[in-house]
Amino acid sequence: MENFPVVDMEKLNGEERGATMAIIQDACENWGFFE
C-alpha cells in the first residue's frame, strides 16, 4: 500500500519552492486534489 503525499506548505515561502511545487503537481495529478 502506498502512502499518500504529505506536503509542507511552509516550504512554498523558501528556497525549496520549486521542489515543493513539483510535489504538489505530482500529488494533484496522481492522487487527486486536497481533502
MARMI-889178 format. One record per atom (N, C-alpha, C): residue number from 1; residue in three letters; atom name; x, y negated, z. Coordinates in Angstrom, 1 decimal. Atoms other than C-alpha are relative to their C-alpha. Example, Ala and Ser with C-alpha at 12.3 -4.5 7.8 and 13.67 -1.06 7.14 Angstrom:
residues 2
<rec seq="1" type="ALA" atom="N" px="0.9" py="1.2" pz="0.0"/>
<rec seq="1" type="ALA" atom="CA" px="12.3" py="4.5" pz="7.8"/>
<rec seq="1" type="ALA" atom="C" px="0.9" py="-1.2" pz="0.0"/>
<rec seq="2" type="SER" atom="N" px="-0.9" py="1.1" pz="0.0"/>
<rec seq="2" type="SER" atom="CA" px="13.7" py="1.1" pz="7.1"/>
<rec seq="2" type="SER" atom="C" px="-0.8" py="-1.1" pz="0.8"/>
This chain:
residues 35
<rec seq="1" type="MET" atom="N" px="0.8" py="1.2" pz="0.0"/>
<rec seq="1" type="MET" atom="CA" px="0.0" py="0.0" pz="0.0"/>
<rec seq="1" type="MET" atom="C" px="0.9" py="-1.2" pz="0.0"/>
<rec seq="2" type="GLU" atom="N" px="-0.8" py="1.2" pz="0.1"/>
<rec seq="2" type="GLU" atom="CA" px="1.4" py="-3.4" pz="-1.0"/>
<rec seq="2" type="GLU" atom="C" px="-0.5" py="-1.0" pz="1.0"/>
<rec seq="3" type="ASN" atom="N" px="0.4" py="1.1" pz="-0.9"/>
<rec seq="3" type="ASN" atom="CA" px="1.4" py="-6.3" pz="1.4"/>
<rec seq="3" type="ASN" atom="C" px="-0.3" py="-1.2" pz="-0.9"/>
<rec seq="4" type="PHE" atom="N" px="0.3" py="1.3" pz="0.7"/>
<rec seq="4" type="PHE" atom="CA" px="-0.3" py="-9.5" pz="0.2"/>
<rec seq="4" type="PHE" atom="C" px="1.0" py="-1.1" pz="0.4"/>
<rec seq="5" type="PRO" atom="N" px="-1.0" py="1.0" pz="-0.3"/>
<rec seq="5" type="PRO" atom="CA" px="2.0" py="-12.5" pz="-0.1"/>
<rec seq="5" type="PRO" atom="C" px="-0.5" py="-1.0" pz="1.0"/>
<rec seq="6" type="VAL" atom="N" px="0.2" py="1.1" pz="-1.0"/>
<rec seq="6" type="VAL" atom="CA" px="2.2" py="-15.0" pz="2.7"/>
<rec seq="6" type="VAL" atom="C" px="0.9" py="-1.2" pz="-0.4"/>
<rec seq="7" type="VAL" atom="N" px="-0.7" py="1.2" pz="0.5"/>
<rec seq="7" type="VAL" atom="CA" px="3.2" py="-18.5" pz="1.6"/>
<rec seq="7" type="VAL" atom="C" px="0.1" py="-1.0" pz="1.1"/>
<rec seq="8" type="ASP" atom="N" px="-0.3" py="1.0" pz="-0.9"/>
<rec seq="8" type="ASP" atom="CA" px="4.8" py="-21.0" pz="3.9"/>
<rec seq="8" type="ASP" atom="C" px="-0.2" py="-1.4" pz="-0.7"/>
<rec seq="9" type="MET" atom="N" px="0.3" py="1.2" pz="0.8"/>
<rec seq="9" type="MET" atom="CA" px="3.1" py="-24.2" pz="2.6"/>
<rec seq="9" type="MET" atom="C" px="1.0" py="-1.2" pz="0.5"/>
<rec seq="10" type="GLU" atom="N" px="-0.9" py="1.0" pz="-0.5"/>
<rec seq="10" type="GLU" atom="CA" px="5.6" py="-26.3" pz="4.7"/>
<rec seq="10" type="GLU" atom="C" px="1.2" py="-0.2" pz="-1.0"/>
<rec seq="11" type="LYS" atom="N" px="-1.1" py="0.0" pz="0.9"/>
<rec seq="11" type="LYS" atom="CA" px="8.3" py="-25.4" pz="2.2"/>
<rec seq="11" type="LYS" atom="C" px="-0.3" py="-0.8" pz="-1.3"/>
<rec seq="12" type="LEU" atom="N" px="0.3" py="0.8" pz="1.1"/>
<rec seq="12" type="LEU" atom="CA" px="6.5" py="-27.4" pz="-0.5"/>
<rec seq="12" type="LEU" atom="C" px="0.5" py="-1.4" pz="0.1"/>
<rec seq="13" type="ASN" atom="N" px="-0.5" py="1.4" pz="-0.3"/>
<rec seq="13" type="ASN" atom="CA" px="7.9" py="-30.6" pz="1.1"/>
<rec seq="13" type="ASN" atom="C" px="1.5" py="0.0" pz="0.0"/>
<rec seq="14" type="GLY" atom="N" px="-1.4" py="0.0" pz="-0.1"/>
<rec seq="14" type="GLY" atom="CA" px="11.5" py="-29.5" pz="1.0"/>
<rec seq="14" type="GLY" atom="C" px="0.7" py="0.5" pz="-1.3"/>
<rec seq="15" type="GLU" atom="N" px="-0.9" py="-0.4" pz="1.1"/>
<rec seq="15" type="GLU" atom="CA" px="14.3" py="-28.2" pz="-1.2"/>
<rec seq="15" type="GLU" atom="C" px="-0.5" py="1.3" pz="-0.7"/>
<rec seq="16" type="GLU" atom="N" px="0.5" py="-1.3" pz="0.5"/>
<rec seq="16" type="GLU" atom="CA" px="12.5" py="-24.8" pz="-1.7"/>
<rec seq="16" type="GLU" atom="C" px="-1.3" py="-0.2" pz="-0.7"/>
<rec seq="17" type="ARG" atom="N" px="1.2" py="0.2" pz="0.7"/>
<rec seq="17" type="ARG" atom="CA" px="9.6" py="-26.4" pz="-3.5"/>
<rec seq="17" type="ARG" atom="C" px="-0.2" py="0.8" pz="-1.3"/>
<rec seq="18" type="GLY" atom="N" px="0.1" py="-0.8" pz="1.2"/>
<rec seq="18" type="GLY" atom="CA" px="10.3" py="-24.7" pz="-6.8"/>
<rec seq="18" type="GLY" atom="C" px="-0.2" py="1.4" pz="0.2"/>
<rec seq="19" type="ALA" atom="N" px="0.1" py="-1.4" pz="-0.3"/>
<rec seq="19" type="ALA" atom="CA" px="10.7" py="-21.3" pz="-5.3"/>
<rec seq="19" type="ALA" atom="C" px="-1.4" py="0.3" pz="0.6"/>
<rec seq="20" type="THR" atom="N" px="1.3" py="-0.1" pz="-0.7"/>
<rec seq="20" type="THR" atom="CA" px="7.5" py="-21.8" pz="-3.2"/>
<rec seq="20" type="THR" atom="C" px="-1.1" py="-0.1" pz="-1.1"/>
<rec seq="21" type="MET" atom="N" px="1.0" py="0.1" pz="1.1"/>
<rec seq="21" type="MET" atom="CA" px="5.5" py="-22.9" pz="-6.3"/>
<rec seq="21" type="MET" atom="C" px="0.0" py="1.3" pz="-0.8"/>
<rec seq="22" type="ALA" atom="N" px="0.0" py="-1.3" pz="0.8"/>
<rec seq="22" type="ALA" atom="CA" px="6.7" py="-19.7" pz="-8.1"/>
<rec seq="22" type="ALA" atom="C" px="-0.7" py="1.1" pz="0.8"/>
<rec seq="23" type="ILE" atom="N" px="0.7" py="-1.0" pz="-0.9"/>
<rec seq="23" type="ILE" atom="CA" px="5.4" py="-17.6" pz="-5.1"/>
<rec seq="23" type="ILE" atom="C" px="-1.5" py="-0.2" pz="-0.1"/>
<rec seq="24" type="ILE" atom="N" px="1.4" py="0.3" pz="0.0"/>
<rec seq="24" type="ILE" atom="CA" px="2.1" py="-19.4" pz="-5.2"/>
<rec seq="24" type="ILE" atom="C" px="-0.6" py="0.4" pz="-1.4"/>
<rec seq="25" type="GLN" atom="N" px="0.5" py="-0.4" pz="1.3"/>
<rec seq="25" type="GLN" atom="CA" px="1.8" py="-18.9" pz="-9.0"/>
<rec seq="25" type="GLN" atom="C" px="-0.1" py="1.5" pz="-0.1"/>
<rec seq="26" type="ASP" atom="N" px="0.0" py="-1.4" pz="0.1"/>
<rec seq="26" type="ASP" atom="CA" px="2.6" py="-15.2" pz="-8.7"/>
<rec seq="26" type="ASP" atom="C" px="-1.2" py="0.5" pz="0.8"/>
<rec seq="27" type="ALA" atom="N" px="1.1" py="-0.4" pz="-0.9"/>
<rec seq="27" type="ALA" atom="CA" px="0.1" py="-14.8" pz="-5.8"/>
<rec seq="27" type="ALA" atom="C" px="-1.4" py="-0.3" pz="-0.7"/>
<rec seq="28" type="CYS" atom="N" px="1.3" py="0.3" pz="0.7"/>
<rec seq="28" type="CYS" atom="CA" px="-2.7" py="-16.5" pz="-7.8"/>
<rec seq="28" type="CYS" atom="C" px="-0.2" py="0.9" pz="-1.2"/>
<rec seq="29" type="GLU" atom="N" px="0.1" py="-0.8" pz="1.2"/>
<rec seq="29" type="GLU" atom="CA" px="-2.0" py="-14.5" pz="-11.0"/>
<rec seq="29" type="GLU" atom="C" px="-0.2" py="1.5" pz="0.4"/>
<rec seq="30" type="ASN" atom="N" px="0.0" py="-1.4" pz="-0.3"/>
<rec seq="30" type="ASN" atom="CA" px="-1.6" py="-11.1" pz="-9.3"/>
<rec seq="30" type="ASN" atom="C" px="-0.9" py="0.4" pz="1.1"/>
<rec seq="31" type="TRP" atom="N" px="0.8" py="-0.3" pz="-1.1"/>
<rec seq="31" type="TRP" atom="CA" px="-3.7" py="-11.3" pz="-6.2"/>
<rec seq="31" type="TRP" atom="C" px="-1.3" py="-0.8" pz="0.1"/>
<rec seq="32" type="GLY" atom="N" px="1.1" py="0.8" pz="-0.1"/>
<rec seq="32" type="GLY" atom="CA" px="-6.3" py="-13.9" pz="-6.8"/>
<rec seq="32" type="GLY" atom="C" px="0.3" py="-1.2" pz="0.8"/>
<rec seq="33" type="PHE" atom="N" px="-0.3" py="1.3" pz="-0.7"/>
<rec seq="33" type="PHE" atom="CA" px="-6.7" py="-17.3" pz="-5.2"/>
<rec seq="33" type="PHE" atom="C" px="-0.1" py="0.2" pz="1.5"/>
<rec seq="34" type="PHE" atom="N" px="-0.1" py="-0.1" pz="-1.4"/>
<rec seq="34" type="PHE" atom="CA" px="-6.5" py="-18.0" pz="-1.5"/>
<rec seq="34" type="PHE" atom="C" px="-1.4" py="0.3" pz="0.6"/>
<rec seq="35" type="GLU" atom="N" px="1.2" py="-0.3" pz="-0.8"/>
<rec seq="35" type="GLU" atom="CA" px="-9.0" py="-16.7" pz="1.0"/>
<rec seq="35" type="GLU" atom="C" px="0.0" py="-0.8" pz="1.3"/>
